[in-house]
Amino acid sequence: MRTLSSPTPRDIVHTPTSEAQKYGYQKNTEPPLLPSVVKGRRASCSATAWRRAGLQVGSVTAASLLLGSVYWRLARATSDRRIRSPFRGSGSHAPHPADTSMLYLVGLGLGDATDITVKGLEVIKQCSRVYLESYTSILTVGKEALEEFYGKELLLADRETVEQESDDILKAAGDSDVAFLVVGDPFGATTHSDLVLRAVKAGIPYRVIHNASIMNAVGCCGLQLYNFGETISIVFWTDTWKPESFYDKIKKNRQNGMHTLCLLDIKVKEQSYENLMRGKKIYEPPRYMSVNQAAEQLLEIVKNRRDRGEELAITEKTICVGLARVGAADQKIAAGTLQQMGTVELSGPLHSLIITGCMHPLEIDMLKLFAIEESCLDNLTMSDSSTYFS
Ligand SMILES: C[S@@+](CC[C@H](N)C(=O)[O-])C[C@H]1O[C@@H](n2cnc3c(N)ncnc32)[C@H](O)[C@@H]1O
């Protein structure tokens, strides 16, 4: 995920670049030099002139520091709030002046309504409008349960709203605080950079309240996060569209000894071909790809590649991990072969699949806790002195 900047602890609140340029400070370094401080510096610079005039440097420096400090205090009391707003509450979450609005991107975590952070909940309570992004992920509870727990009405924001009507969200954020809720982490395997970039362009400050993401929570199966390669998405095949590009990324990861996290397709607000053709806004029920469906598609690719005489990156016997509803009370993890993933029962959504790369003995011991059959982890090939491969 590309970020706009590499935030320092003091850069939790992001400010539009135009504002940064306007007030002449650099991003991601020191906090801004407010006009008052700049004035203080000018006072300090004038020491050269004083010194030339033969006065004691020490006393002049002290005087200029004092002057700077008085200016600073005065300016703090009277200065334009817009100047200070980008850094207000930085590091804390104290209430802020009502005349400066903010766009908050709030992560909801992975399980249910109670996975929100204390910071996130405080933000929701103070916002005049709260949108719930509803197309990249889901919790185990629906909108009503969230509304009850947060004590706030939520506006559902589907892909259309976010991509085509983001101006409405930003217009609201220009008038008063607005929260945009995202399941997991707002920047974990979801790209809301577009909304952020538009906010920055419109001069609306934004702040991100992070939470757990599937990108880090998969560590619960025992495979170590620093042994993962590129994350991939497995899409639902249709009768006429069966892309295999994700297999090639798995191949690259396996060649490098890395595990592959496969995020599985979600289809919400999908129109049937007929309804699309007739322009009827009738939507199919949501679909969430299961580990079984992902494994079936992968097994078909393995077969295709074998038929073509290719050297295989994975086989039916490759060790995989299926994960369902990570973070929820009824989460399920199952380790076994790709073939076994085709039939393992993990019940309701959301599901993720991991294809293993080289495994450390400790990772293998952890996987045994979740093994469908422990014996599948007994016959691994030693890839080097300390790791094993399936
Ligand atoms: C586009 S990602 C959304 C990521 C989200 N913003 C986050 O930070 O977790 C959605 C995919 O991640 C996986 N996923 C998300 N939450 C999950 C969970 N609790 N358990 C298993 N898989 C999950 C599923 O494969 C799902 O289709």
The ligand as a MOL file (V3000), in Angstrom:
LIG
                    3D

  0  0  0     0  0            999 V3000
M  V30 BEGIN CTAB
M  V30 COUNTS 27 29 0 0 0
M  V30 BEGIN ATOM
M  V30 1 C -10.3770 -6.4430 0.6140 0
M  V30 2 S -9.9950 -7.3370 2.0330 0 CHG=1
M  V30 3 C -10.4460 -6.1410 3.2310 0
M  V30 4 C -9.3950 -5.9080 4.1970 0
M  V30 5 C -9.7790 -5.0790 5.3720 0
M  V30 6 N -9.7590 -3.6670 5.1240 0
M  V30 7 C -8.7760 -5.4200 6.4620 0
M  V30 8 O -7.9440 -4.5750 6.8080 0
M  V30 9 O -8.8560 -6.5380 6.9690 0 CHG=-1
M  V30 10 C -11.3150 -8.4560 2.1930 0
M  V30 11 C -10.8720 -9.8850 2.1560 0
M  V30 12 O -10.0260 -10.1520 3.2620 0
M  V30 13 C -10.3200 -11.4110 3.8210 0
M  V30 14 N -10.8440 -11.1930 5.1840 0
M  V30 15 C -11.2040 -10.0270 5.7370 0
M  V30 16 N -11.5910 -10.1940 7.0130 0
M  V30 17 C -11.4710 -11.5290 7.2620 0
M  V30 18 C -11.7040 -12.3300 8.4050 0
M  V30 19 N -12.1590 -11.8080 9.5400 0
M  V30 20 N -11.4480 -13.6560 8.3290 0
M  V30 21 C -10.9790 -14.2030 7.1810 0
M  V30 22 N -10.7410 -13.4880 6.0870 0
M  V30 23 C -10.9770 -12.1720 6.1110 0
M  V30 24 C -11.3710 -12.0660 2.9370 0
M  V30 25 O -10.7330 -12.8940 1.9960 0
M  V30 26 C -12.0240 -10.8580 2.3020 0
M  V30 27 O -12.6060 -11.1630 1.0870 0
M  V30 END ATOM
M  V30 BEGIN BOND
M  V30 1 1 1 2
M  V30 2 1 2 3
M  V30 3 1 2 10
M  V30 4 1 3 4
M  V30 5 1 4 5
M  V30 6 1 5 6
M  V30 7 1 5 7
M  V30 8 2 7 8
M  V30 9 1 7 9
M  V30 10 1 10 11
M  V30 11 1 11 12
M  V30 12 1 11 26
M  V30 13 1 12 13
M  V30 14 1 13 14
M  V30 15 1 13 24
M  V30 16 1 14 15
M  V30 17 1 14 23
M  V30 18 2 15 16
M  V30 19 1 16 17
M  V30 20 1 17 18
M  V30 21 2 17 23
M  V30 22 1 18 19
M  V30 23 2 18 20
M  V30 24 1 20 21
M  V30 25 2 21 22
M  V30 26 1 22 23
M  V30 27 1 24 25
M  V30 28 1 24 26
M  V30 29 1 26 27
M  V30 END BOND
M  V30 END CTAB
M  END
